[in-house]
Amino acid sequence: MPIVHIHMFEGRSVDQKRELVRTVTDAIVNSVATAPENVHIVIHDMAKHDYGDAGKLGCDAQ
């Protein structure tokens, strides 16, 4: 049972998330020969101020 966690900045629409889940599910089904019902995807929306890279918060990066 593949479980996929996707972390991304908030702001995507429900339609974009729907397409992401469909596309990732298809990729998992095709690559590990499992049924779509066995694929579980968790989307973690993050605010840019909750993420840091190279010593800076995401909201401070340009």
N, C-alpha and C positions, 0 to 999 in steps of 0.2 A: 504494500500500500504506500505509494509515494505521497509524501507530504511536502509541499513546496511553500516556503515563506518568501514573500516579496516585500522588501522595504523600499519605499519611495516617498518623495515629498508629496504632501497633500496638494489637492487642487485638480486631480483628474476627475472627470465626470463618471457617472455610473455607466454610461455607454462605453467609455474607454476601458473601464475596469472589466466590464462584461467581455469585451473583445480580448483583453489581456488574458482573462481566465480561459476563454475558449482556445486561444492560440497556444497557451502554455499546456493546457490539457491535451490538445492534439499532439504537441511535440513529445510529451511524456508517453502517451499511448503508442506513438510510432517508434519511439526509441527503446522502450523497455517491454513492449508487447503486453500491455495490461489493458483492462477495460476502463473506459472513462469514469465509471462508477467508483473505481479504486483510487482515483486521483483526487487529492485534497489540496486546496490552495488557500493560504491565509495572506491577506494583503494588510500590511502594516503602514498606515499613513503617518508620516512624520512632519511636524512643523519644521521649517528651516532653522528655527532657534533651538531645536532639540537634536541637532546634528553638528558635529564638528569635523573638520578636515584641515590638516596642515596648520594646526594651532588657531584656527578661526571657526567661528560659528557659521553655519550655512547661510544665515541671514546677513552676515557681514561680507561674504565672498562676492566678488564681482564676476 
